[in-house]
Amino acid sequence: MRVIGTLIGLALIILMLVDGFETILQPRRVTHRFRYARLFYRSTWRIWRIVAVQFSVGKRREAFLSTFGPLSLLGLFSSWVFGLIFGFALVFWSRAYPLQAPEQSITFTSYLYFSGTTFFTLGYGDITPMATTVRALSVIEAGLGFAFLAVLITYLPVLYQAFSRREVIISLMDARAGSPPSAGQLLLRLARSGSIGHVDAFLAEWEQWAAELLESHLSFPVLSYYRSQHDNQSWLAVLTTILDSAALLMVAVSDYNSYRAQLTFAMARHAAVDLALVLRTPPRAMDGDRFPAVAQQRLRQLLVEAGLGHRADEEVVAKLAELREMYEPFLNGLSQRLLFALPPVMSDEAGADNWQRSAWMQRTPGIGSLPAATHDRGHFD
């Protein structure tokens, strides 16, 4: 029994240290099958998700879901620390190392208390080691505790910097593509303002954002659970809008060199597929059509009226459906798992953007209602 306790204690210490290293310090995706952090998030998110779906869709559900990311991070840190303390306590207890203590008999609780005060380097001195071996182990535990807590503290600023960088494009999408964002609104606003030529700059910006999204969420998967500032915004909605916009530009917009859109589409699709893999989320077919024929005809008509050539023959429709099939199942799987809403390809123009809303004044004019530029809309800049 004592030998088994020693082996369990050592295994627990190694497990916590390896998992902490892989989660915090290793800047790449871990591919082996078992990971404590992955098991922790899968189990806790499953419980959190069951509770969340009891709320109706709206602000209360989003508020509840928004607390999972920070709380789960604190829970993971706490489980690592407790695992290390408990592991060392098992080793001390199983080897029956002598301790000098005020109580008459030394129990497992005494070893657990000694391990905790050693890990946090409290140094009360009420329980002290008496043998050389336990003194050496206590020094090792104190050093590990000091280093481990230091790494945890430095991890948080890096994590929140990655979160802040992610949210920049999400905020910029509000005026560019609406709230929630949609590819149809993005192209329509550009066409109406006569600035469709600026779409290449947007695409380059989005390609960089998608690359940073992939890198940061591979290194810090917990960021996938962090929600955006507004209930009608999310990193998944922006990624969906980027893919929809690139797909439309590649096949449906007349007289447009699609190479820039192809690069952005490739990077954004790569991010969607790899993030689904990291979160162990298989692709799922869409329950309905995000871009039915009626919406396609409406968008084409509005773009033509705004001066932007738009193709809608059978070949274009088939190619667009083929491109959407490359990414929509992965986005839908992530949407179902994380309880994010996927935006339509063409949203309703009647809705107000987040920047237009205020508690102290009426709705301001939208981007689409601002005066158009004086140059010819039918040409690219």
Secondary structure, 3 states (H helix, E strand, C coil): CHHHHHHHHHHHHHHHHHHHHHHHHCCCCCCCCCCHHHHHHHHHHHHHHHHHCCCCCCHHHHHHHHCHHHHHHHHHHHHHHHHHHHHHHHHHHHCCCCEECCCCCCCHHHHHHHHHHHHCCCCCCCCEECCHHHHHHHHHHHHHHHHHHHHHHHHHHHHHHHHHHHHHHHHHHHHHHCCCCCHHHHHHHHHHHCCHHHHHHHHHHHHHHHHHHHHHHHHCHHHHHCCCCCCCCCHHHHHHHHHHHHHHHHHCECCCCCHHHHHHHHHHHHHHHHHHHHCCCCCCCCCCCCCCHHHHHHHHHHHHHCCCCECCCHHHHHHHHHHHHHHHHHHHHHHHHHCCCCCCCCCCCCCCCHHHCCCCCCCCCCHHHCCCCCCCCCCCC
